[in-house]
Amino acid sequence: ARVTNAVNYALYQVGWLACVFGAAWSHPWLGVAVGSGTLIAHVMLAERRADELRLACLVGLIGTVVESTQLVAGTLSFSHGTIAAWLPPAWLILLWMQFAGTLRFSLHWLTERRVAAVLFGAVGGPVAYAAVSRLGIVHFHPDMWRSLPLLSILWGIAVPLAANAARDRGESGAGRYRFDRTPSR
């Protein structure tokens, strides 16, 4: 369902940009509000709403553990939105929840390819953090080479776990939005 995947990707990108730039522009809660709206839109559009909501909560929990581990280890810190020293900011937890919304849709292929999911996390996590660190919202340990291996390991575990949760909770095949009537491949 090409239309579903296009809309899903667009919702994720809008939510991601809102969360990241909301934090970068010192308005993390505005980013959370917009990002929450895109997540709610995804859930409301999905054919299997309850499954999508459960998956978002589960992946949000996985992400909270991953990010809290990094905070406690001292490998990362965040400029805006952190409520407690050991708890990641709400905008970052929301990014994990939004990521969950792609796992049965535009990133469905990750649920079928375990090695790809490991590599996607192990490489993609550090690359994403390096990119947003330029905005000043995430800071690596002064010795960045201390931060990157832990980040890579944690994301290399978390992404396949999230992909597995998406596969276990959903029916076979990619998810669809209620409005999409294009033929499945």
PEZIGI-V712468 format. One record per residue. PHI is phi in radians with two decimals (none if undefined). OMEGA is omega in whole degrees, -180 to 180 (999 if undefined). D_LAST is the distance of its C-alpha to the last C-alpha in Angstrom with 2 decimals. Layout:
BEGIN
phi=PHI omega=OMEGA d_last=D_LAST
phi=PHI omega=OMEGA d_last=D_LAST
END
This chain:
BEGIN
phi=none omega=-176 d_last=7.26
phi=-1.09 omega=-179 d_last=9.26
phi=-1.13 omega=178 d_last=12.36
phi=-1.00 omega=-178 d_last=12.54
phi=-1.10 omega=179 d_last=12.38
phi=-1.13 omega=179 d_last=14.94
phi=-1.15 omega=179 d_last=17.16
phi=-1.04 omega=179 d_last=16.99
phi=-1.09 omega=180 d_last=18.04
phi=-1.12 omega=178 d_last=20.70
phi=-1.04 omega=180 d_last=22.09
phi=-1.08 omega=-178 d_last=22.42
phi=-1.10 omega=178 d_last=24.13
phi=-1.08 omega=178 d_last=26.50
phi=-1.11 omega=180 d_last=27.40
phi=-1.08 omega=-180 d_last=27.94
phi=-1.06 omega=179 d_last=30.10
phi=-1.07 omega=-179 d_last=32.05
phi=-1.14 omega=-176 d_last=32.87
phi=-1.19 omega=-178 d_last=33.80
phi=-1.32 omega=172 d_last=35.78
phi=-1.04 omega=177 d_last=37.31
phi=-1.18 omega=-178 d_last=38.76
phi=-1.12 omega=-179 d_last=39.72
phi=-1.68 omega=177 d_last=41.54
phi=1.10 omega=176 d_last=43.34
phi=-2.28 omega=-175 d_last=41.53
phi=-1.06 omega=-177 d_last=39.26
phi=-1.28 omega=174 d_last=39.34
phi=-1.18 omega=176 d_last=38.15
phi=-1.07 omega=178 d_last=35.11
phi=-1.12 omega=-180 d_last=34.61
phi=-1.11 omega=180 d_last=34.86
phi=-1.17 omega=179 d_last=32.27
phi=-1.08 omega=176 d_last=29.95
phi=-1.11 omega=178 d_last=30.41
phi=-1.08 omega=179 d_last=29.46
phi=-1.22 omega=177 d_last=26.08
phi=-1.17 omega=178 d_last=25.49
phi=-1.09 omega=178 d_last=26.65
phi=-1.06 omega=178 d_last=24.39
phi=-1.03 omega=-178 d_last=21.34
phi=-1.09 omega=-178 d_last=22.57
phi=-1.19 omega=179 d_last=23.39
phi=-1.38 omega=-174 d_last=20.03
phi=-1.15 omega=176 d_last=18.08
phi=-1.12 omega=-178 d_last=17.30
phi=-1.95 omega=-174 d_last=19.08
phi=-1.02 omega=-176 d_last=22.05
phi=-1.08 omega=178 d_last=24.40
phi=-1.11 omega=-180 d_last=22.08
phi=-1.15 omega=179 d_last=21.48
phi=-1.14 omega=177 d_last=25.23
phi=-1.08 omega=180 d_last=26.17
phi=-1.11 omega=179 d_last=23.91
phi=-1.05 omega=179 d_last=25.44
phi=-1.16 omega=180 d_last=28.88
phi=-1.12 omega=180 d_last=28.34
phi=-1.22 omega=174 d_last=27.03
phi=-1.07 omega=177 d_last=29.87
phi=-1.17 omega=176 d_last=32.26
phi=-1.01 omega=179 d_last=30.93
phi=-1.09 omega=178 d_last=31.34
phi=-1.09 omega=178 d_last=34.80
phi=-1.12 omega=180 d_last=35.89
phi=-1.04 omega=-177 d_last=34.64
phi=-1.24 omega=177 d_last=36.36
phi=-1.11 omega=177 d_last=39.46
phi=-1.04 omega=180 d_last=39.88
phi=-1.19 omega=178 d_last=39.96
phi=-1.12 omega=-180 d_last=42.39
phi=-1.13 omega=179 d_last=44.68
phi=-1.28 omega=179 d_last=44.58
phi=1.38 omega=-179 d_last=45.61
phi=-1.49 omega=179 d_last=42.92
phi=-2.41 omega=169 d_last=41.57
phi=-2.53 omega=-176 d_last=43.04
phi=-2.17 omega=-177 d_last=41.86
phi=-1.39 omega=-172 d_last=43.84
phi=-2.35 omega=170 d_last=42.76
phi=1.63 omega=180 d_last=41.80
phi=-1.37 omega=-179 d_last=42.96
phi=-1.61 omega=178 d_last=44.79
phi=-2.27 omega=-176 d_last=46.07
phi=-1.04 omega=-177 d_last=46.57
phi=-1.71 omega=-175 d_last=44.25
phi=-1.92 omega=179 d_last=41.50
phi=-1.17 omega=179 d_last=38.87
phi=-1.12 omega=-179 d_last=38.76
phi=-1.02 omega=-179 d_last=36.71
phi=-1.10 omega=180 d_last=34.64
phi=-1.34 omega=176 d_last=33.53
phi=-1.09 omega=178 d_last=32.68
phi=-1.09 omega=177 d_last=30.64
phi=-1.06 omega=176 d_last=28.72
phi=-1.10 omega=180 d_last=27.75
phi=-1.14 omega=177 d_last=26.72
phi=-1.16 omega=177 d_last=24.61
phi=-1.00 omega=178 d_last=23.01
phi=-1.00 omega=-180 d_last=22.09
phi=-1.18 omega=178 d_last=20.16
phi=-1.64 omega=-169 d_last=17.74
phi=-1.22 omega=175 d_last=17.15
phi=-1.84 omega=-173 d_last=14.44
phi=-2.19 omega=-174 d_last=13.02
phi=-1.16 omega=177 d_last=13.56
phi=-1.94 omega=-178 d_last=15.01
phi=-0.94 omega=-178 d_last=12.83
phi=-1.00 omega=178 d_last=13.01
phi=-1.14 omega=-178 d_last=16.73
phi=-1.29 omega=-178 d_last=16.45
phi=-1.81 omega=-174 d_last=15.27
phi=-2.30 omega=-175 d_last=17.78
phi=-1.10 omega=-180 d_last=21.33
phi=-1.10 omega=178 d_last=23.15
phi=-1.08 omega=179 d_last=21.01
phi=-1.13 omega=178 d_last=21.74
phi=-1.08 omega=-179 d_last=25.42
phi=-1.14 omega=178 d_last=25.58
phi=-1.00 omega=179 d_last=23.75
phi=-1.26 omega=-175 d_last=26.42
phi=-1.14 omega=179 d_last=29.35
phi=-1.70 omega=-176 d_last=28.95
phi=-1.14 omega=179 d_last=27.20
phi=-1.02 omega=179 d_last=29.72
phi=-1.05 omega=179 d_last=32.78
phi=-1.11 omega=180 d_last=31.35
phi=-1.10 omega=180 d_last=30.54
phi=-1.17 omega=177 d_last=34.01
phi=-1.08 omega=180 d_last=35.73
phi=-1.15 omega=-178 d_last=34.20
phi=-1.33 omega=177 d_last=35.25
phi=-1.12 omega=178 d_last=38.59
phi=-1.18 omega=177 d_last=39.52
phi=-1.49 omega=178 d_last=39.42
phi=1.45 omega=-179 d_last=42.00
phi=-1.70 omega=176 d_last=40.17
phi=-2.25 omega=-179 d_last=39.77
phi=-2.19 omega=175 d_last=42.50
phi=-1.38 omega=170 d_last=42.40
phi=-0.92 omega=-179 d_last=45.41
phi=-0.86 omega=173 d_last=47.95
phi=-1.66 omega=-174 d_last=47.03
phi=-0.96 omega=-179 d_last=43.33
phi=-1.22 omega=171 d_last=42.96
phi=-1.41 omega=-178 d_last=43.86
phi=-1.36 omega=-171 d_last=41.02
phi=-1.08 omega=180 d_last=38.14
phi=-1.09 omega=179 d_last=38.16
phi=-1.13 omega=178 d_last=38.15
phi=-1.02 omega=-180 d_last=35.43
phi=-1.12 omega=180 d_last=33.29
phi=-1.12 omega=-178 d_last=34.00
phi=-1.09 omega=179 d_last=33.37
phi=-1.23 omega=177 d_last=30.07
phi=-1.16 omega=174 d_last=29.07
phi=-1.61 omega=-173 d_last=29.64
phi=-1.18 omega=-177 d_last=28.43
phi=-1.13 omega=176 d_last=24.92
phi=-1.11 omega=176 d_last=23.97
phi=-1.07 omega=179 d_last=25.76
phi=-1.13 omega=179 d_last=23.80
phi=-1.11 omega=178 d_last=20.44
phi=-1.14 omega=178 d_last=21.70
phi=-1.09 omega=178 d_last=22.74
phi=-1.16 omega=-180 d_last=19.33
phi=-1.23 omega=-177 d_last=17.85
phi=-1.20 omega=-175 d_last=20.81
phi=-1.61 omega=-175 d_last=20.82
phi=-1.86 omega=174 d_last=17.25
phi=-1.38 omega=-179 d_last=15.13
phi=-1.16 omega=-179 d_last=12.48
phi=1.58 omega=-178 d_last=9.21
phi=-1.30 omega=177 d_last=9.48
phi=-1.23 omega=180 d_last=12.00
phi=-2.36 omega=171 d_last=12.01
phi=-1.60 omega=-175 d_last=15.01
phi=-1.03 omega=-176 d_last=16.88
phi=-1.48 omega=-172 d_last=16.90
phi=-1.45 omega=180 d_last=13.23
phi=-1.98 omega=178 d_last=12.21
phi=-1.24 omega=-180 d_last=9.37
phi=-1.10 omega=176 d_last=6.57
phi=-1.33 omega=177 d_last=3.79
phi=-1.75 omega=999 d_last=0.00
END
